Amino acid sequence: MTDNFERMDEFFDKRATSYDNHMQVNVNDFENFYNKIAEPIKRTDEKISILDIGCGTGLELEYVFKKAPRANITCLDLSEKMLTKLEEKFEDKKAQIETRVGSYLDNNLGTKQYDYIISVMTVHHLKYGKKLKLYKNIKKALKNGGRYIEGDYVVSRQKEKKLLKEYEIKTASLEGADQGNYHIDIPFSLKTQKKLFIKTGFKDFHLIYKKGEAAIYVMQN
């Protein structure tokens, strides 16, 4: 079974050099999508604090810096090679970017530390329980009034059930699958996402973008 799936860090290390082109081709309305990720960030010249989890090569950072040019951004990702690409792309902002190699599931994200936390096309690899735990850690890490911005794949409720059922069958003997260690897509429906955020304790759920199976939603702490 393990031959059919790649570990998350290895999957993205192999694809670091081609990742940007892949996303430009495969994300519907690519430019508008990534621009919308930064939309909930208030335009400011203050040195605000932002955490980007599962940041990859930092495709969203160009748009974030347009809104907050003096922001200090912590970029957390499993793939060292992805982070190397990010550092190369944003050499002029290196004093404002801290890269960390590791899983956002295992890292202590802190307490009331960030004005914004961002995740883009990353948490659709997680099952319900893992997502709930992550969202609780995100809420804890946000300052009062802070915002969590998530851009990800969403599917119909019917497709969600189908993918989860297939996932359970395919990973029955795959050690560590429930921990999010393997690159397997299990996107949820918007309805399920809303339930998760309500259960986490976020005050508001705002859907700001939806096109095909790509969506962006914002939660206020």
C-alpha positions in Angstrom: 0.0 0.0 0.0 2.7 2.5 0.9 4.1 2.4 -2.7 0.9 4.2 -3.8 1.4 7.2 -1.6 4.3 9.6 -0.9 5.1 11.1 2.4 4.2 14.7 2.5 7.7 16.2 2.9 9.1 13.9 0.1 6.2 14.7 -2.2 6.8 18.5 -2.0 10.6 18.3 -2.0 10.4 16.5 -5.3 8.1 19.2 -6.8 9.7 22.3 -5.4 11.1 23.6 -8.7 7.9 23.0 -10.6 5.4 23.9 -7.9 4.6 27.5 -9.0 4.0 26.5 -12.6 1.8 23.6 -11.4 -0.4 25.9 -9.3 -0.7 28.5 -12.1 -2.1 25.8 -14.3 -4.3 23.9 -11.8 -5.8 26.7 -9.7 -8.8 28.2 -11.3 -8.5 32.0 -11.8 -5.0 31.8 -10.2 -4.2 35.5 -10.1 -7.5 36.5 -8.6 -7.5 33.6 -6.1 -4.1 34.6 -4.6 -5.0 38.3 -4.6 -8.2 37.4 -2.7 -6.1 35.6 -0.1 -4.7 38.9 1.0 -7.9 40.9 0.7 -8.9 40.5 4.4 -5.6 41.9 5.5 -6.0 45.6 6.3 -3.7 47.9 4.4 -1.0 49.0 6.9 2.6 50.2 7.2 2.8 48.8 10.7 5.0 45.8 11.6 2.2 43.3 12.0 2.8 39.6 12.7 1.6 36.9 10.3 2.0 33.1 10.3 1.7 31.2 7.0 1.3 27.5 7.6 2.1 25.0 4.8 3.4 28.0 2.9 5.3 26.1 0.2 7.1 28.5 -2.1 5.1 31.5 -0.7 2.9 32.2 -3.7 0.6 34.3 -1.5 3.3 36.5 0.0 3.6 38.8 -3.0 0.0 39.9 -2.4 0.3 40.0 1.4 3.3 42.3 1.2 1.3 44.7 -1.1 -1.2 45.1 1.8 1.3 45.1 4.6 4.8 45.9 3.3 6.4 45.9 6.7 4.8 42.7 8.0 6.9 40.1 9.8 6.0 36.7 8.4 6.7 33.3 9.9 6.6 30.6 7.1 6.2 27.0 8.3 6.4 24.1 6.0 7.5 20.4 6.0 9.5 20.8 2.8 13.0 22.3 3.2 13.3 22.7 -0.6 10.0 24.6 -0.8 11.3 27.0 1.8 14.6 27.4 0.0 12.6 28.5 -3.1 10.6 30.9 -1.0 13.8 32.5 0.4 15.2 32.9 -3.1 12.0 34.5 -4.4 11.8 37.0 -1.5 15.5 37.8 -1.0 14.6 41.5 -0.7 12.3 40.7 2.3 14.6 38.3 4.1 14.8 40.5 7.2 11.0 40.2 7.5 10.7 36.5 6.8 11.4 33.6 9.2 11.3 30.1 7.7 10.7 27.0 9.8 10.9 23.4 8.6 8.3 21.3 10.3 4.7 20.3 10.6 2.0 22.7 11.6 0.3 19.8 13.3 3.3 19.3 15.7 4.6 22.8 16.2 3.5 25.0 19.1 2.0 28.0 17.2 2.0 30.1 20.3 -0.6 32.1 22.2 -2.1 35.4 21.0 1.0 36.0 18.9 -0.3 36.7 15.4 -2.5 39.4 13.7 -3.2 37.0 10.9 -2.7 33.3 10.2 -2.9 32.1 6.6 -3.2 28.6 5.0 -3.4 28.1 1.3 -4.1 24.7 -0.4 -2.7 22.6 2.4 -5.3 21.5 5.0 -7.3 19.4 2.6 -5.0 16.5 3.5 -6.4 16.3 7.0 -9.3 14.3 8.5 -11.9 16.0 10.7 -10.3 15.4 14.1 -6.9 16.6 12.9 -8.4 19.7 11.4 -10.3 20.5 14.6 -7.2 20.3 16.7 -5.3 22.5 14.2 -8.0 25.1 14.2 -8.0 25.2 18.0 -4.3 25.8 17.9 -4.8 28.5 15.3 -7.4 30.3 17.3 -5.2 30.2 20.4 -2.3 31.7 18.4 -4.3 34.6 17.1 -4.4 37.9 18.9 -7.8 39.2 20.0 -9.5 40.4 16.8 -7.0 38.5 14.7 -8.1 36.7 11.5 -7.6 33.3 10.1 -7.6 33.2 6.3 -7.9 29.8 4.5 -7.9 29.2 0.8 -8.4 25.6 -0.2 -10.3 23.0 -2.2 -13.9 22.4 -1.3 -16.3 19.8 -2.7 -19.9 18.8 -2.6 -21.2 16.9 0.5 -21.7 13.9 -1.7 -18.1 14.0 -3.1 -16.8 14.6 0.4 -18.4 11.4 1.7 -17.2 9.4 -1.4 -13.6 10.6 -0.9 -13.6 9.9 2.8 -14.9 6.4 2.2 -12.2 5.8 -0.4 -9.6 7.2 1.9 -10.5 4.8 4.7 -10.3 1.8 2.4 -7.0 2.8 0.8 -5.2 3.7 4.0 -6.5 0.9 6.3 -3.0 -0.5 6.5 -1.0 2.6 5.9 0.8 3.6 9.1 0.6 7.3 10.0 -2.1 8.1 7.4 -4.4 9.5 10.1 -1.6 11.8 11.3 -1.5 13.6 7.9 1.9 12.1 7.0 0.9 11.3 3.4 -0.1 13.3 0.4 -3.7 12.2 0.0 -6.5 14.7 -0.9 -9.6 14.6 1.3 -11.3 18.0 0.8 -14.4 18.8 2.8 -17.6 20.6 1.8 -18.3 24.2 2.9 -21.0 22.9 5.2 -18.5 20.7 7.1 -15.9 23.5 7.2 -18.5 25.8 8.8 -19.3 23.1 11.4 -15.6 22.8 12.2 -15.1 26.5 12.7 -18.2 26.8 14.9 -17.0 23.9 17.0 -13.6 25.6 17.3 -15.3 28.7 18.7 -14.6 31.2 16.0 -17.1 34.1 16.0 -17.7 34.5 12.3 -17.4 32.6 9.0 -17.1 34.7 5.9 -16.9 33.1 2.4 -15.2 35.7 0.3 -14.4 33.6 -2.8 -15.8 30.5 -4.5 -15.0 29.3 -8.0 -15.2 25.7 -9.0 -13.6 23.7 -6.2 -11.5 26.6 -4.9 -12.8 28.7 -2.0 -11.5 31.3 0.5 -13.0 31.9 3.9 -12.1 34.1 6.8 -12.7 33.7 10.5 -12.4 36.4 13.1 -11.0 35.7 16.6 
